[in-house]
Every structure is written in C-alpha cells, then in structure tokens.
Amino acid sequence: MRRDIFQAIADPTRRAIIALVALHAMTPNAIAENFDITRQSVSKHLRILTECELLKQTPNGREIYYSLEVSKMKEVDLWLEQFRKLWEGQFAQLDQLLEQMKKQ
C-alpha cells in the first residue's frame, strides 16, 4: 500500500525521526536510542517513512542506514509554499493597517 507523505509527517515520532536522519544516516538501533518506545515501534515508523519514500535505506555490511530523501521533502515544501505566500500577504496587509493606525 502506498502511503501519503502528509500522513507520514503527521505523527510526531516520525517527524522526530526525520529530523534525526536529516543530520546524518543512522541505523535503526541508533535511531531507537533517541526514543522511549520499543524497537519494534521504531521499525514500524521507519517502514512507513520508507514506503512514503521520505527515507532511503543504504546497506553497509550487516547494517542498514536510513537517510533523508531530500527530493520528497521538497514536495512538502512546494505544497506549503502556497500557504506561505498567503500568510505573507496577510501579514503585509496587517503591517499597512498598523501603519495607518499609527498615523491617525
């Protein structure tokens, strides 16, 4: 089953995993050390993130390293961009209104 990127990043644990592996590739055990949940739960989160292609797996000997798939994060950024422009426009209007009120 193909999962939705936004469903994946909706979970705070998965967002924390993304933040960890964004810095450098990590093994599942190294990732699990940062959480107060079972190793099995971490594996489930890693599977979901991998299915969404937000993480990629790189085998290195007997270990598997997880790292961030930056191109997929760009999809999230592009979606957010439309709202960023809207918010910036509204803040600019608010700034103009505040300036007018100061002059009065």
Phi and psi restraints in degrees (range 20) as a CNS / XPLOR table:
assign (resid 1 and name C) (resid 2 and name N)
       (resid 2 and name CA) (resid 2 and name C) 1.0 -82.2 20.0 2
assign (resid 2 and name N) (resid 2 and name CA)
       (resid 2 and name C) (resid 3 and name N) 1.0 125.5 20.0 2
assign (resid 2 and name C) (resid 3 and name N)
       (resid 3 and name CA) (resid 3 and name C) 1.0 -96.1 20.0 2
assign (resid 3 and name N) (resid 3 and name CA)
       (resid 3 and name C) (resid 4 and name N) 1.0 157.5 20.0 2
assign (resid 3 and name C) (resid 4 and name N)
       (resid 4 and name CA) (resid 4 and name C) 1.0 -86.6 20.0 2
assign (resid 4 and name N) (resid 4 and name CA)
       (resid 4 and name C) (resid 5 and name N) 1.0 137.4 20.0 2
assign (resid 4 and name C) (resid 5 and name N)
       (resid 5 and name CA) (resid 5 and name C) 1.0 -57.8 20.0 2
assign (resid 5 and name N) (resid 5 and name CA)
       (resid 5 and name C) (resid 6 and name N) 1.0 -40.4 20.0 2
assign (resid 5 and name C) (resid 6 and name N)
       (resid 6 and name CA) (resid 6 and name C) 1.0 -71.1 20.0 2
assign (resid 6 and name N) (resid 6 and name CA)
       (resid 6 and name C) (resid 7 and name N) 1.0 -30.5 20.0 2
assign (resid 6 and name C) (resid 7 and name N)
       (resid 7 and name CA) (resid 7 and name C) 1.0 -66.1 20.0 2
assign (resid 7 and name N) (resid 7 and name CA)
       (resid 7 and name C) (resid 8 and name N) 1.0 -38.2 20.0 2
assign (resid 7 and name C) (resid 8 and name N)
       (resid 8 and name CA) (resid 8 and name C) 1.0 -65.9 20.0 2
assign (resid 8 and name N) (resid 8 and name CA)
       (resid 8 and name C) (resid 9 and name N) 1.0 -44.6 20.0 2
assign (resid 8 and name C) (resid 9 and name N)
       (resid 9 and name CA) (resid 9 and name C) 1.0 -83.0 20.0 2
assign (resid 9 and name N) (resid 9 and name CA)
       (resid 9 and name C) (resid 10 and name N) 1.0 -3.1 20.0 2
assign (resid 9 and name C) (resid 10 and name N)
       (resid 10 and name CA) (resid 10 and name C) 1.0 -70.4 20.0 2
assign (resid 10 and name N) (resid 10 and name CA)
       (resid 10 and name C) (resid 11 and name N) 1.0 -24.2 20.0 2
assign (resid 10 and name C) (resid 11 and name N)
       (resid 11 and name CA) (resid 11 and name C) 1.0 -85.8 20.0 2
assign (resid 11 and name N) (resid 11 and name CA)
       (resid 11 and name C) (resid 12 and name N) 1.0 128.5 20.0 2
assign (resid 11 and name C) (resid 12 and name N)
       (resid 12 and name CA) (resid 12 and name C) 1.0 -63.4 20.0 2
assign (resid 12 and name N) (resid 12 and name CA)
       (resid 12 and name C) (resid 13 and name N) 1.0 -33.3 20.0 2
assign (resid 12 and name C) (resid 13 and name N)
       (resid 13 and name CA) (resid 13 and name C) 1.0 -66.6 20.0 2
assign (resid 13 and name N) (resid 13 and name CA)
       (resid 13 and name C) (resid 14 and name N) 1.0 -41.4 20.0 2
assign (resid 13 and name C) (resid 14 and name N)
       (resid 14 and name CA) (resid 14 and name C) 1.0 -67.0 20.0 2
assign (resid 14 and name N) (resid 14 and name CA)
       (resid 14 and name C) (resid 15 and name N) 1.0 -36.8 20.0 2
assign (resid 14 and name C) (resid 15 and name N)
       (resid 15 and name CA) (resid 15 and name C) 1.0 -63.5 20.0 2
assign (resid 15 and name N) (resid 15 and name CA)
       (resid 15 and name C) (resid 16 and name N) 1.0 -38.4 20.0 2
assign (resid 15 and name C) (resid 16 and name N)
       (resid 16 and name CA) (resid 16 and name C) 1.0 -66.6 20.0 2
assign (resid 16 and name N) (resid 16 and name CA)
       (resid 16 and name C) (resid 17 and name N) 1.0 -38.7 20.0 2
assign (resid 16 and name C) (resid 17 and name N)
       (resid 17 and name CA) (resid 17 and name C) 1.0 -63.3 20.0 2
assign (resid 17 and name N) (resid 17 and name CA)
       (resid 17 and name C) (resid 18 and name N) 1.0 -43.1 20.0 2
assign (resid 17 and name C) (resid 18 and name N)
       (resid 18 and name CA) (resid 18 and name C) 1.0 -58.7 20.0 2
assign (resid 18 and name N) (resid 18 and name CA)
       (resid 18 and name C) (resid 19 and name N) 1.0 -43.8 20.0 2
assign (resid 18 and name C) (resid 19 and name N)
       (resid 19 and name CA) (resid 19 and name C) 1.0 -62.7 20.0 2
assign (resid 19 and name N) (resid 19 and name CA)
       (resid 19 and name C) (resid 20 and name N) 1.0 -38.5 20.0 2
assign (resid 19 and name C) (resid 20 and name N)
       (resid 20 and name CA) (resid 20 and name C) 1.0 -64.9 20.0 2
assign (resid 20 and name N) (resid 20 and name CA)
       (resid 20 and name C) (resid 21 and name N) 1.0 -50.4 20.0 2
assign (resid 20 and name C) (resid 21 and name N)
       (resid 21 and name CA) (resid 21 and name C) 1.0 -78.6 20.0 2
assign (resid 21 and name N) (resid 21 and name CA)
       (resid 21 and name C) (resid 22 and name N) 1.0 -10.8 20.0 2
assign (resid 21 and name C) (resid 22 and name N)
       (resid 22 and name CA) (resid 22 and name C) 1.0 -67.1 20.0 2
assign (resid 22 and name N) (resid 22 and name CA)
       (resid 22 and name C) (resid 23 and name N) 1.0 -28.6 20.0 2
assign (resid 22 and name C) (resid 23 and name N)
       (resid 23 and name CA) (resid 23 and name C) 1.0 -77.3 20.0 2
assign (resid 23 and name N) (resid 23 and name CA)
       (resid 23 and name C) (resid 24 and name N) 1.0 -44.0 20.0 2
assign (resid 23 and name C) (resid 24 and name N)
       (resid 24 and name CA) (resid 24 and name C) 1.0 -166.5 20.0 2
assign (resid 24 and name N) (resid 24 and name CA)
       (resid 24 and name C) (resid 25 and name N) 1.0 157.1 20.0 2
assign (resid 24 and name C) (resid 25 and name N)
       (resid 25 and name CA) (resid 25 and name C) 1.0 -63.5 20.0 2
assign (resid 25 and name N) (resid 25 and name CA)
       (resid 25 and name C) (resid 26 and name N) 1.0 143.1 20.0 2
assign (resid 25 and name C) (resid 26 and name N)
       (resid 26 and name CA) (resid 26 and name C) 1.0 -139.0 20.0 2
assign (resid 26 and name N) (resid 26 and name CA)
       (resid 26 and name C) (resid 27 and name N) 1.0 153.9 20.0 2
assign (resid 26 and name C) (resid 27 and name N)
       (resid 27 and name CA) (resid 27 and name C) 1.0 -81.6 20.0 2
assign (resid 27 and name N) (resid 27 and name CA)
       (resid 27 and name C) (resid 28 and name N) 1.0 161.0 20.0 2
assign (resid 27 and name C) (resid 28 and name N)
       (resid 28 and name CA) (resid 28 and name C) 1.0 -57.7 20.0 2
assign (resid 28 and name N) (resid 28 and name CA)
       (resid 28 and name C) (resid 29 and name N) 1.0 -38.9 20.0 2
assign (resid 28 and name C) (resid 29 and name N)
       (resid 29 and name CA) (resid 29 and name C) 1.0 -64.5 20.0 2
assign (resid 29 and name N) (resid 29 and name CA)
       (resid 29 and name C) (resid 30 and name N) 1.0 -41.2 20.0 2
assign (resid 29 and name C) (resid 30 and name N)
       (resid 30 and name CA) (resid 30 and name C) 1.0 -64.9 20.0 2
assign (resid 30 and name N) (resid 30 and name CA)
       (resid 30 and name C) (resid 31 and name N) 1.0 -38.1 20.0 2
assign (resid 30 and name C) (resid 31 and name N)
       (resid 31 and name CA) (resid 31 and name C) 1.0 -65.9 20.0 2
assign (resid 31 and name N) (resid 31 and name CA)
       (resid 31 and name C) (resid 32 and name N) 1.0 -45.5 20.0 2
assign (resid 31 and name C) (resid 32 and name N)
       (resid 32 and name CA) (resid 32 and name C) 1.0 -61.7 20.0 2
assign (resid 32 and name N) (resid 32 and name CA)
       (resid 32 and name C) (resid 33 and name N) 1.0 -30.0 20.0 2
assign (resid 32 and name C) (resid 33 and name N)
       (resid 33 and name CA) (resid 33 and name C) 1.0 -62.1 20.0 2
assign (resid 33 and name N) (resid 33 and name CA)
       (resid 33 and name C) (resid 34 and name N) 1.0 -19.1 20.0 2
assign (resid 33 and name C) (resid 34 and name N)
       (resid 34 and name CA) (resid 34 and name C) 1.0 -90.1 20.0 2
assign (resid 34 and name N) (resid 34 and name CA)
       (resid 34 and name C) (resid 35 and name N) 1.0 1.1 20.0 2
assign (resid 34 and name C) (resid 35 and name N)
       (resid 35 and name CA) (resid 35 and name C) 1.0 -130.8 20.0 2
assign (resid 35 and name N) (resid 35 and name CA)
       (resid 35 and name C) (resid 36 and name N) 1.0 152.4 20.0 2
assign (resid 35 and name C) (resid 36 and name N)
       (resid 36 and name CA) (resid 36 and name C) 1.0 -100.2 20.0 2
assign (resid 36 and name N) (resid 36 and name CA)
       (resid 36 and name C) (resid 37 and name N) 1.0 50.5 20.0 2
assign (resid 36 and name C) (resid 37 and name N)
       (resid 37 and name CA) (resid 37 and name C) 1.0 -134.2 20.0 2
assign (resid 37 and name N) (resid 37 and name CA)
       (resid 37 and name C) (resid 38 and name N) 1.0 169.2 20.0 2
assign (resid 37 and name C) (resid 38 and name N)
       (resid 38 and name CA) (resid 38 and name C) 1.0 -69.7 20.0 2
assign (resid 38 and name N) (resid 38 and name CA)
       (resid 38 and name C) (resid 39 and name N) 1.0 157.5 20.0 2
assign (resid 38 and name C) (resid 39 and name N)
       (resid 39 and name CA) (resid 39 and name C) 1.0 -61.9 20.0 2
assign (resid 39 and name N) (resid 39 and name CA)
       (resid 39 and name C) (resid 40 and name N) 1.0 -34.5 20.0 2
assign (resid 39 and name C) (resid 40 and name N)
       (resid 40 and name CA) (resid 40 and name C) 1.0 -63.6 20.0 2
assign (resid 40 and name N) (resid 40 and name CA)
       (resid 40 and name C) (resid 41 and name N) 1.0 -40.0 20.0 2
assign (resid 40 and name C) (resid 41 and name N)
       (resid 41 and name CA) (resid 41 and name C) 1.0 -65.7 20.0 2
assign (resid 41 and name N) (resid 41 and name CA)
       (resid 41 and name C) (resid 42 and name N) 1.0 -40.9 20.0 2
assign (resid 41 and name C) (resid 42 and name N)
       (resid 42 and name CA) (resid 42 and name C) 1.0 -62.3 20.0 2
assign (resid 42 and name N) (resid 42 and name CA)
       (resid 42 and name C) (resid 43 and name N) 1.0 -42.2 20.0 2
assign (resid 42 and name C) (resid 43 and name N)
       (resid 43 and name CA) (resid 43 and name C) 1.0 -60.0 20.0 2
assign (resid 43 and name N) (resid 43 and name CA)
       (resid 43 and name C) (resid 44 and name N) 1.0 -39.4 20.0 2
assign (resid 43 and name C) (resid 44 and name N)
       (resid 44 and name CA) (resid 44 and name C) 1.0 -63.1 20.0 2
assign (resid 44 and name N) (resid 44 and name CA)
       (resid 44 and name C) (resid 45 and name N) 1.0 -44.5 20.0 2
assign (resid 44 and name C) (resid 45 and name N)
       (resid 45 and name CA) (resid 45 and name C) 1.0 -62.8 20.0 2
assign (resid 45 and name N) (resid 45 and name CA)
       (resid 45 and name C) (resid 46 and name N) 1.0 -41.2 20.0 2
assign (resid 45 and name C) (resid 46 and name N)
       (resid 46 and name CA) (resid 46 and name C) 1.0 -63.9 20.0 2
assign (resid 46 and name N) (resid 46 and name CA)
       (resid 46 and name C) (resid 47 and name N) 1.0 -39.1 20.0 2
assign (resid 46 and name C) (resid 47 and name N)
       (resid 47 and name CA) (resid 47 and name C) 1.0 -62.7 20.0 2
assign (resid 47 and name N) (resid 47 and name CA)
       (resid 47 and name C) (resid 48 and name N) 1.0 -43.9 20.0 2
assign (resid 47 and name C) (resid 48 and name N)
       (resid 48 and name CA) (resid 48 and name C) 1.0 -63.3 20.0 2
assign (resid 48 and name N) (resid 48 and name CA)
       (resid 48 and name C) (resid 49 and name N) 1.0 -45.7 20.0 2
assign (resid 48 and name C) (resid 49 and name N)
       (resid 49 and name CA) (resid 49 and name C) 1.0 -64.6 20.0 2
assign (resid 49 and name N) (resid 49 and name CA)
       (resid 49 and name C) (resid 50 and name N) 1.0 -34.6 20.0 2
assign (resid 49 and name C) (resid 50 and name N)
       (resid 50 and name CA) (resid 50 and name C) 1.0 -71.3 20.0 2
assign (resid 50 and name N) (resid 50 and name CA)
       (resid 50 and name C) (resid 51 and name N) 1.0 -41.2 20.0 2
assign (resid 50 and name C) (resid 51 and name N)
       (resid 51 and name CA) (resid 51 and name C) 1.0 -61.4 20.0 2
assign (resid 51 and name N) (resid 51 and name CA)
       (resid 51 and name C) (resid 52 and name N) 1.0 -34.0 20.0 2
assign (resid 51 and name C) (resid 52 and name N)
       (resid 52 and name CA) (resid 52 and name C) 1.0 -81.1 20.0 2
assign (resid 52 and name N) (resid 52 and name CA)
       (resid 52 and name C) (resid 53 and name N) 1.0 -3.2 20.0 2
assign (resid 52 and name C) (resid 53 and name N)
       (resid 53 and name CA) (resid 53 and name C) 1.0 65.7 20.0 2
assign (resid 53 and name N) (resid 53 and name CA)
       (resid 53 and name C) (resid 54 and name N) 1.0 24.9 20.0 2
assign (resid 53 and name C) (resid 54 and name N)
       (resid 54 and name CA) (resid 54 and name C) 1.0 -82.9 20.0 2
assign (resid 54 and name N) (resid 54 and name CA)
       (resid 54 and name C) (resid 55 and name N) 1.0 -26.0 20.0 2
assign (resid 54 and name C) (resid 55 and name N)
       (resid 55 and name CA) (resid 55 and name C) 1.0 -120.8 20.0 2
assign (resid 55 and name N) (resid 55 and name CA)
       (resid 55 and name C) (resid 56 and name N) 1.0 149.4 20.0 2
assign (resid 55 and name C) (resid 56 and name N)
       (resid 56 and name CA) (resid 56 and name C) 1.0 -120.4 20.0 2
assign (resid 56 and name N) (resid 56 and name CA)
       (resid 56 and name C) (resid 57 and name N) 1.0 149.3 20.0 2
assign (resid 56 and name C) (resid 57 and name N)
       (resid 57 and name CA) (resid 57 and name C) 1.0 -101.9 20.0 2
assign (resid 57 and name N) (resid 57 and name CA)
       (resid 57 and name C) (resid 58 and name N) 1.0 134.7 20.0 2
assign (resid 57 and name C) (resid 58 and name N)
       (resid 58 and name CA) (resid 58 and name C) 1.0 -128.6 20.0 2
assign (resid 58 and name N) (resid 58 and name CA)
       (resid 58 and name C) (resid 59 and name N) 1.0 111.8 20.0 2
assign (resid 58 and name C) (resid 59 and name N)
       (resid 59 and name CA) (resid 59 and name C) 1.0 -72.4 20.0 2
assign (resid 59 and name N) (resid 59 and name CA)
       (resid 59 and name C) (resid 60 and name N) 1.0 140.7 20.0 2
assign (resid 59 and name C) (resid 60 and name N)
       (resid 60 and name CA) (resid 60 and name C) 1.0 -142.6 20.0 2
assign (resid 60 and name N) (resid 60 and name CA)
       (resid 60 and name C) (resid 61 and name N) 1.0 94.9 20.0 2
assign (resid 60 and name C) (resid 61 and name N)
       (resid 61 and name CA) (resid 61 and name C) 1.0 68.0 20.0 2
assign (resid 61 and name N) (resid 61 and name CA)
       (resid 61 and name C) (resid 62 and name N) 1.0 -125.8 20.0 2
assign (resid 61 and name C) (resid 62 and name N)
       (resid 62 and name CA) (resid 62 and name C) 1.0 -89.7 20.0 2
assign (resid 62 and name N) (resid 62 and name CA)
       (resid 62 and name C) (resid 63 and name N) 1.0 -3.7 20.0 2
assign (resid 62 and name C) (resid 63 and name N)
       (resid 63 and name CA) (resid 63 and name C) 1.0 -102.0 20.0 2
assign (resid 63 and name N) (resid 63 and name CA)
       (resid 63 and name C) (resid 64 and name N) 1.0 154.1 20.0 2
assign (resid 63 and name C) (resid 64 and name N)
       (resid 64 and name CA) (resid 64 and name C) 1.0 -117.8 20.0 2
assign (resid 64 and name N) (resid 64 and name CA)
       (resid 64 and name C) (resid 65 and name N) 1.0 129.4 20.0 2
assign (resid 64 and name C) (resid 65 and name N)
       (resid 65 and name CA) (resid 65 and name C) 1.0 -107.1 20.0 2
assign (resid 65 and name N) (resid 65 and name CA)
       (resid 65 and name C) (resid 66 and name N) 1.0 137.5 20.0 2
assign (resid 65 and name C) (resid 66 and name N)
       (resid 66 and name CA) (resid 66 and name C) 1.0 -105.2 20.0 2
assign (resid 66 and name N) (resid 66 and name CA)
       (resid 66 and name C) (resid 67 and name N) 1.0 135.8 20.0 2
assign (resid 66 and name C) (resid 67 and name N)
       (resid 67 and name CA) (resid 67 and name C) 1.0 -139.5 20.0 2
assign (resid 67 and name N) (resid 67 and name CA)
       (resid 67 and name C) (resid 68 and name N) 1.0 162.3 20.0 2
assign (resid 67 and name C) (resid 68 and name N)
       (resid 68 and name CA) (resid 68 and name C) 1.0 -75.3 20.0 2
assign (resid 68 and name N) (resid 68 and name CA)
       (resid 68 and name C) (resid 69 and name N) 1.0 136.5 20.0 2
assign (resid 68 and name C) (resid 69 and name N)
       (resid 69 and name CA) (resid 69 and name C) 1.0 -94.1 20.0 2
assign (resid 69 and name N) (resid 69 and name CA)
       (resid 69 and name C) (resid 70 and name N) 1.0 94.4 20.0 2
assign (resid 69 and name C) (resid 70 and name N)
       (resid 70 and name CA) (resid 70 and name C) 1.0 -60.5 20.0 2
assign (resid 70 and name N) (resid 70 and name CA)
       (resid 70 and name C) (resid 71 and name N) 1.0 -36.1 20.0 2
assign (resid 70 and name C) (resid 71 and name N)
       (resid 71 and name CA) (resid 71 and name C) 1.0 -61.9 20.0 2
assign (resid 71 and name N) (resid 71 and name CA)
       (resid 71 and name C) (resid 72 and name N) 1.0 -33.5 20.0 2
assign (resid 71 and name C) (resid 72 and name N)
       (resid 72 and name CA) (resid 72 and name C) 1.0 -71.6 20.0 2
assign (resid 72 and name N) (resid 72 and name CA)
       (resid 72 and name C) (resid 73 and name N) 1.0 -34.2 20.0 2
assign (resid 72 and name C) (resid 73 and name N)
       (resid 73 and name CA) (resid 73 and name C) 1.0 -66.6 20.0 2
assign (resid 73 and name N) (resid 73 and name CA)
       (resid 73 and name C) (resid 74 and name N) 1.0 -27.3 20.0 2
assign (resid 73 and name C) (resid 74 and name N)
       (resid 74 and name CA) (resid 74 and name C) 1.0 -64.2 20.0 2
assign (resid 74 and name N) (resid 74 and name CA)
       (resid 74 and name C) (resid 75 and name N) 1.0 -32.4 20.0 2
assign (resid 74 and name C) (resid 75 and name N)
       (resid 75 and name CA) (resid 75 and name C) 1.0 -60.6 20.0 2
assign (resid 75 and name N) (resid 75 and name CA)
       (resid 75 and name C) (resid 76 and name N) 1.0 -42.0 20.0 2
assign (resid 75 and name C) (resid 76 and name N)
       (resid 76 and name CA) (resid 76 and name C) 1.0 -65.2 20.0 2
assign (resid 76 and name N) (resid 76 and name CA)
       (resid 76 and name C) (resid 77 and name N) 1.0 -43.3 20.0 2
assign (resid 76 and name C) (resid 77 and name N)
       (resid 77 and name CA) (resid 77 and name C) 1.0 -62.7 20.0 2
assign (resid 77 and name N) (resid 77 and name CA)
       (resid 77 and name C) (resid 78 and name N) 1.0 -41.4 20.0 2
assign (resid 77 and name C) (resid 78 and name N)
       (resid 78 and name CA) (resid 78 and name C) 1.0 -63.3 20.0 2
assign (resid 78 and name N) (resid 78 and name CA)
       (resid 78 and name C) (resid 79 and name N) 1.0 -39.0 20.0 2
assign (resid 78 and name C) (resid 79 and name N)
       (resid 79 and name CA) (resid 79 and name C) 1.0 -66.0 20.0 2
assign (resid 79 and name N) (resid 79 and name CA)
       (resid 79 and name C) (resid 80 and name N) 1.0 -40.7 20.0 2
assign (resid 79 and name C) (resid 80 and name N)
       (resid 80 and name CA) (resid 80 and name C) 1.0 -71.1 20.0 2
assign (resid 80 and name N) (resid 80 and name CA)
       (resid 80 and name C) (resid 81 and name N) 1.0 -24.9 20.0 2
assign (resid 80 and name C) (resid 81 and name N)
       (resid 81 and name CA) (resid 81 and name C) 1.0 -57.2 20.0 2
assign (resid 81 and name N) (resid 81 and name CA)
       (resid 81 and name C) (resid 82 and name N) 1.0 -39.4 20.0 2
assign (resid 81 and name C) (resid 82 and name N)
       (resid 82 and name CA) (resid 82 and name C) 1.0 -60.6 20.0 2
assign (resid 82 and name N) (resid 82 and name CA)
       (resid 82 and name C) (resid 83 and name N) 1.0 -37.2 20.0 2
assign (resid 82 and name C) (resid 83 and name N)
       (resid 83 and name CA) (resid 83 and name C) 1.0 -77.4 20.0 2
assign (resid 83 and name N) (resid 83 and name CA)
       (resid 83 and name C) (resid 84 and name N) 1.0 -33.5 20.0 2
assign (resid 83 and name C) (resid 84 and name N)
       (resid 84 and name CA) (resid 84 and name C) 1.0 -60.5 20.0 2
assign (resid 84 and name N) (resid 84 and name CA)
       (resid 84 and name C) (resid 85 and name N) 1.0 -43.8 20.0 2
assign (resid 84 and name C) (resid 85 and name N)
       (resid 85 and name CA) (resid 85 and name C) 1.0 -63.8 20.0 2
assign (resid 85 and name N) (resid 85 and name CA)
       (resid 85 and name C) (resid 86 and name N) 1.0 -41.5 20.0 2
assign (resid 85 and name C) (resid 86 and name N)
       (resid 86 and name CA) (resid 86 and name C) 1.0 -61.5 20.0 2
assign (resid 86 and name N) (resid 86 and name CA)
       (resid 86 and name C) (resid 87 and name N) 1.0 -47.7 20.0 2
assign (resid 86 and name C) (resid 87 and name N)
       (resid 87 and name CA) (resid 87 and name C) 1.0 -63.7 20.0 2
assign (resid 87 and name N) (resid 87 and name CA)
       (resid 87 and name C) (resid 88 and name N) 1.0 -41.9 20.0 2
assign (resid 87 and name C) (resid 88 and name N)
       (resid 88 and name CA) (resid 88 and name C) 1.0 -62.6 20.0 2
assign (resid 88 and name N) (resid 88 and name CA)
       (resid 88 and name C) (resid 89 and name N) 1.0 -38.9 20.0 2
assign (resid 88 and name C) (resid 89 and name N)
       (resid 89 and name CA) (resid 89 and name C) 1.0 -64.2 20.0 2
assign (resid 89 and name N) (resid 89 and name CA)
       (resid 89 and name C) (resid 90 and name N) 1.0 -41.4 20.0 2
assign (resid 89 and name C) (resid 90 and name N)
       (resid 90 and name CA) (resid 90 and name C) 1.0 -68.2 20.0 2
assign (resid 90 and name N) (resid 90 and name CA)
       (resid 90 and name C) (resid 91 and name N) 1.0 -38.2 20.0 2
assign (resid 90 and name C) (resid 91 and name N)
       (resid 91 and name CA) (resid 91 and name C) 1.0 -66.2 20.0 2
assign (resid 91 and name N) (resid 91 and name CA)
       (resid 91 and name C) (resid 92 and name N) 1.0 -37.2 20.0 2
assign (resid 91 and name C) (resid 92 and name N)
       (resid 92 and name CA) (resid 92 and name C) 1.0 -63.7 20.0 2
assign (resid 92 and name N) (resid 92 and name CA)
       (resid 92 and name C) (resid 93 and name N) 1.0 -41.2 20.0 2
assign (resid 92 and name C) (resid 93 and name N)
       (resid 93 and name CA) (resid 93 and name C) 1.0 -64.1 20.0 2
assign (resid 93 and name N) (resid 93 and name CA)
       (resid 93 and name C) (resid 94 and name N) 1.0 -39.8 20.0 2
assign (resid 93 and name C) (resid 94 and name N)
       (resid 94 and name CA) (resid 94 and name C) 1.0 -64.7 20.0 2
assign (resid 94 and name N) (resid 94 and name CA)
       (resid 94 and name C) (resid 95 and name N) 1.0 -41.4 20.0 2
assign (resid 94 and name C) (resid 95 and name N)
       (resid 95 and name CA) (resid 95 and name C) 1.0 -59.7 20.0 2
assign (resid 95 and name N) (resid 95 and name CA)
       (resid 95 and name C) (resid 96 and name N) 1.0 -43.2 20.0 2
assign (resid 95 and name C) (resid 96 and name N)
       (resid 96 and name CA) (resid 96 and name C) 1.0 -63.4 20.0 2
assign (resid 96 and name N) (resid 96 and name CA)
       (resid 96 and name C) (resid 97 and name N) 1.0 -43.0 20.0 2
assign (resid 96 and name C) (resid 97 and name N)
       (resid 97 and name CA) (resid 97 and name C) 1.0 -62.5 20.0 2
assign (resid 97 and name N) (resid 97 and name CA)
       (resid 97 and name C) (resid 98 and name N) 1.0 -43.1 20.0 2
assign (resid 97 and name C) (resid 98 and name N)
       (resid 98 and name CA) (resid 98 and name C) 1.0 -64.3 20.0 2
assign (resid 98 and name N) (resid 98 and name CA)
       (resid 98 and name C) (resid 99 and name N) 1.0 -38.2 20.0 2
assign (resid 98 and name C) (resid 99 and name N)
       (resid 99 and name CA) (resid 99 and name C) 1.0 -64.2 20.0 2
assign (resid 99 and name N) (resid 99 and name CA)
       (resid 99 and name C) (resid 100 and name N) 1.0 -41.7 20.0 2
assign (resid 99 and name C) (resid 100 and name N)
       (resid 100 and name CA) (resid 100 and name C) 1.0 -62.9 20.0 2
assign (resid 100 and name N) (resid 100 and name CA)
       (resid 100 and name C) (resid 101 and name N) 1.0 -41.7 20.0 2
assign (resid 100 and name C) (resid 101 and name N)
       (resid 101 and name CA) (resid 101 and name C) 1.0 -66.3 20.0 2
assign (resid 101 and name N) (resid 101 and name CA)
       (resid 101 and name C) (resid 102 and name N) 1.0 -34.8 20.0 2
assign (resid 101 and name C) (resid 102 and name N)
       (resid 102 and name CA) (resid 102 and name C) 1.0 -65.7 20.0 2
assign (resid 102 and name N) (resid 102 and name CA)
       (resid 102 and name C) (resid 103 and name N) 1.0 -36.3 20.0 2
assign (resid 102 and name C) (resid 103 and name N)
       (resid 103 and name CA) (resid 103 and name C) 1.0 -72.3 20.0 2
assign (resid 103 and name N) (resid 103 and name CA)
       (resid 103 and name C) (resid 104 and name N) 1.0 -24.8 20.0 2
